[in-house]
Amino acid sequence: AMTDSFQNSIYIAIVACFAVLLMVFRNIRLSLLTIAPVVAVSLWLYAGMELVGASLNIVTLQVASLAIGLGLDYAIHVTQAIREQRKRRPDAGMGRWVQGMMGHTGTALFASGLTDIIGFSVLLLSVMPMFTMFGKVMIAMVLLAQAACVFILPALLTLFGGLEKEDSESD
C-alpha cells in the first residue's frame, strides 16, 4: 500500500511540475521536452534497481521524487540557457545555441552534479545497508540526470523543439 501510494504521489508531482513548466515556458512542446528526460531517469533508476536486485523500500522509493526535483532543475537550466542563446544570437542556429549553453550552463551543471555526488557519497560510509544503497542509487541518479539533461535534452530540443522557427514562441 505504501509503495502504491508513493507511486501515485510521483505521478501527481510530475503533473504539477509539468504545470509549472507550462506557466514558465508558455510552450507545451518545450515543457514536454524539458520534463521527458527527468521522467526517463526515474524509469531508468527503477529498471536498474530491478536488474541488480535492489529492493524497493521506504528509502529507495524516495529516489524518484529526488530525481524529479534535482533532474528537473538541471533540465530547466539547459532549456532556458538554450532559449537565452537563441535570444542573443537569433541567426546562429541550434548547433551554436547548444554550444553556447554547454560553455556556460553545462559547466555549472557539471560542477553542481559533482558536488551532489560528493555529498551523496558520504552515505556510502554508513553501516546501515539501506543508507548505503540509497547513496549508490542517488549517485546513479545524479549521473543519469546529468547525462539526460546535457546530452539527451539538447538533442530532443534540436529535433522537436521548434526553436529555429522564428514564429515558434515569444521569449
C-alpha positions in Angstrom: 0.0 0.0 0.0 2.9 2.3 0.8 4.6 1.6 -2.5 1.4 2.2 -4.5 0.7 5.4 -2.5 4.2 6.7 -3.2 4.0 5.8 -6.9 0.7 7.8 -7.2 2.4 10.7 -5.5 5.1 10.6 -8.1 2.6 10.9 -10.9 1.0 13.9 -9.2 4.4 15.5 -8.8 5.2 15.0 -12.5 1.9 16.6 -13.5 2.4 19.5 -11.0 5.9 20.1 -12.3 4.7 20.0 -15.9 2.1 22.7 -15.0 4.8 24.8 -13.6 6.9 24.4 -16.7 4.0 25.3 -18.8 3.5 28.5 -16.8 7.2 29.4 -17.1 7.9 28.4 -20.7 4.4 29.2 -22.0 5.0 26.5 -24.6 3.6 23.0 -24.3 6.3 21.5 -26.6 9.2 22.9 -24.6 7.5 21.9 -21.3 7.1 18.3 -22.5 10.6 18.1 -23.9 12.1 19.5 -20.7 10.3 17.0 -18.4 10.8 14.0 -20.6 14.4 13.2 -19.7 13.5 13.6 -16.0 10.8 11.0 -16.3 13.1 8.8 -18.2 15.7 9.0 -15.4 13.2 7.8 -12.9 12.3 4.9 -15.1 15.9 4.0 -15.7 16.6 4.1 -12.0 13.8 1.6 -11.2 14.9 -0.6 -14.1 18.5 -0.5 -12.9 17.4 -1.4 -9.3 15.4 -4.3 -10.7 18.3 -5.5 -12.7 20.7 -5.5 -9.8 18.1 -6.9 -7.4 17.8 -3.9 -5.2 14.7 -3.8 -3.2 12.1 -1.0 -3.2 11.9 0.2 0.3 10.9 3.5 2.0 14.4 4.9 1.4 14.9 3.9 -2.2 11.4 4.9 -3.1 12.3 8.5 -2.4 14.8 8.5 -5.2 12.1 9.1 -7.8 11.0 12.2 -6.1 14.5 13.4 -5.7 15.2 12.5 -9.4 12.3 14.7 -10.4 13.5 17.6 -8.1 17.2 17.5 -9.0 16.8 16.4 -12.6 14.2 19.0 -13.4 16.4 21.7 -12.1 19.1 20.6 -14.5 16.7 20.3 -17.3 15.2 23.8 -16.7 18.7 25.3 -16.7 19.5 23.6 -20.0 16.3 24.6 -21.8 16.4 28.2 -20.5 20.1 28.5 -21.4 19.4 27.4 -25.0 16.5 29.9 -25.2 18.8 32.7 -23.9 21.4 31.7 -26.5 18.6 32.0 -29.1 17.8 35.5 -27.9 21.5 36.6 -28.0 22.2 35.1 -31.4 19.0 34.6 -33.3 20.7 33.8 -36.6 23.3 31.3 -35.2 21.2 28.1 -35.3 20.7 25.3 -32.8 24.2 24.0 -33.0 25.7 27.3 -31.8 23.0 27.7 -29.2 23.7 24.3 -27.7 27.4 25.0 -27.9 26.9 28.3 -26.0 24.8 26.5 -23.4 27.4 23.9 -22.9 30.1 26.6 -22.4 28.3 28.3 -19.7 25.4 26.4 -18.1 26.9 23.0 -18.9 30.0 23.8 -16.9 27.9 24.9 -13.9 25.7 21.8 -14.2 28.8 19.6 -14.2 30.1 21.3 -11.0 26.7 21.1 -9.4 26.4 17.4 -10.2 29.9 16.7 -8.9 29.1 18.4 -5.6 25.8 16.4 -5.4 27.8 13.2 -6.0 30.3 14.1 -3.3 27.5 14.8 -0.9 25.7 11.6 -1.5 29.0 9.6 -1.4 29.0 10.2 2.4 26.2 7.8 2.6 28.5 5.0 1.3 30.3 5.2 4.6 27.1 4.2 6.6 27.0 1.0 8.5 23.3 0.6 7.5 22.9 -1.2 4.2 19.7 0.7 3.4 21.5 4.1 3.5 24.5 2.7 1.6 22.0 1.5 -1.1 20.3 4.9 -1.1 23.7 6.6 -1.6 24.5 4.4 -4.6 21.1 5.0 -6.2 21.4 8.7 -5.6 24.8 8.8 -7.2 23.5 6.9 -10.2 20.5 9.2 -10.4 22.7 12.3 -10.5 24.9 10.8 -13.2 21.8 9.8 -15.2 20.1 13.1 -14.7 23.2 15.0 -15.9 23.7 12.8 -18.9 20.0 13.1 -19.8 20.0 16.9 -19.4 23.3 17.6 -21.1 23.1 15.1 -24.0 19.6 13.9 -24.5 17.6 17.1 -23.8 19.6 19.2 -26.3 19.1 16.5 -28.9 15.3 16.5 -28.2 15.2 20.2 -28.3 17.1 20.2 -31.6 14.8 17.6 -33.2 11.4 18.5 -31.8 11.7 21.9 -30.0 10.9 24.1 -33.0 13.3 26.8 -31.6 14.8 27.6 -35.0 11.4 28.7 -36.4 11.0 32.4 -35.9 7.3 32.1 -35.0 7.7 29.1 -32.6 7.3 31.2 -29.4 7.8 34.6 -27.9 10.6 34.6 -25.3 
